[in-house]
Amino acid sequence: LYKAYKKTDQHTKALEMHEIYIKMRDSIVNSKSARAIVEQEMNYQHNKDQALLEMDHIIREKRQKMIVYFIGFCLLLAIGFSYFIYNRLRITNIQKKVIESQKQTVDKKNTEITSSIEYAKRIQDAMLNSSGKIQKAFPESFILYKPRDIVSGDFYWSYQNIQEEVFFAV
């Protein structure tokens, strides 16, 4: 209409139509751009939501991996500790058997030594003169014989010859 009015020299009407054309064009452009802006905002919001969902999914996966690694580490630690305890018990049992064997050996040796000492006591008692002979030779004397354990390191001996001389040794 603008072009037609312009050719017919109706400039007022041509101007009016041109102004209406501009307003309508601006209105159409504005509605297209508003629609484009809304679409872009919706796309942005959708992409943002998708990114948040993906990040949340990645965080959950990382947490699950960390939990699995932690549980695996704890199990590995428990297995290692169990092996250590088992090994220590095994070594302790071996040491216990060795100690028991050594104790039996020591007990046997102790019994043999005690038997030898008791036999030495019998020999020592047989070698020592009876206190009756010494009492007869020395009426106001006494013998204090107290061995520390079983056998004493002290010996006494007496002898009376025909001339009734008494020989005494300690």
ZIHUTA-V61265 format. One record per residue. D_CENTER is the distance of its C-alpha to the mean C-alpha in Angstrom with 2 decimals. Layout:
BEGIN
d_center:D_CENTER
d_center:D_CENTER
END
This chain:
BEGIN
d_center:95.60
d_center:95.07
d_center:96.40
d_center:99.31
d_center:100.35
d_center:100.08
d_center:102.45
d_center:104.92
d_center:104.85
d_center:103.45
d_center:101.09
d_center:100.24
d_center:99.13
d_center:97.37
d_center:95.46
d_center:94.57
d_center:93.35
d_center:91.41
d_center:89.65
d_center:88.87
d_center:87.55
d_center:85.25
d_center:83.93
d_center:83.25
d_center:81.63
d_center:79.41
d_center:78.60
d_center:77.68
d_center:75.61
d_center:73.92
d_center:73.10
d_center:71.75
d_center:69.64
d_center:68.46
d_center:67.56
d_center:65.80
d_center:63.90
d_center:62.87
d_center:61.80
d_center:59.80
d_center:58.16
d_center:57.33
d_center:55.97
d_center:53.91
d_center:52.56
d_center:51.84
d_center:50.07
d_center:48.10
d_center:47.05
d_center:46.13
d_center:44.03
d_center:42.24
d_center:41.62
d_center:40.31
d_center:38.00
d_center:36.75
d_center:36.19
d_center:34.32
d_center:32.10
d_center:31.34
d_center:30.54
d_center:28.17
d_center:26.41
d_center:26.17
d_center:24.79
d_center:22.15
d_center:21.21
d_center:21.16
d_center:19.02
d_center:16.52
d_center:16.49
d_center:16.29
d_center:13.31
d_center:11.50
d_center:12.82
d_center:11.87
d_center:8.18
d_center:8.68
d_center:10.81
d_center:8.68
d_center:6.02
d_center:9.44
d_center:11.00
d_center:8.78
d_center:9.52
d_center:13.04
d_center:13.60
d_center:12.78
d_center:15.10
d_center:17.66
d_center:17.80
d_center:18.07
d_center:20.88
d_center:22.62
d_center:22.52
d_center:23.81
d_center:26.66
d_center:27.55
d_center:27.64
d_center:29.77
d_center:32.07
d_center:32.44
d_center:33.13
d_center:35.83
d_center:37.31
d_center:37.36
d_center:38.88
d_center:41.49
d_center:42.33
d_center:42.50
d_center:44.91
d_center:46.98
d_center:47.15
d_center:48.08
d_center:50.74
d_center:52.09
d_center:52.24
d_center:54.07
d_center:56.47
d_center:57.05
d_center:57.83
d_center:60.45
d_center:61.97
d_center:61.97
d_center:63.63
d_center:66.23
d_center:67.00
d_center:67.34
d_center:70.86
d_center:71.35
d_center:71.91
d_center:75.34
d_center:76.93
d_center:75.68
d_center:76.82
d_center:80.19
d_center:80.48
d_center:79.01
d_center:79.71
d_center:78.05
d_center:74.82
d_center:71.41
d_center:68.32
d_center:64.89
d_center:62.46
d_center:58.84
d_center:56.31
d_center:52.82
d_center:51.12
d_center:53.09
d_center:55.22
d_center:56.99
d_center:57.74
d_center:61.20
d_center:64.26
d_center:67.81
d_center:70.89
d_center:74.53
d_center:77.72
d_center:81.26
d_center:84.05
d_center:87.57
d_center:88.92
d_center:86.38
d_center:84.46
d_center:80.86
d_center:78.19
d_center:74.79
d_center:71.60
d_center:68.11
END
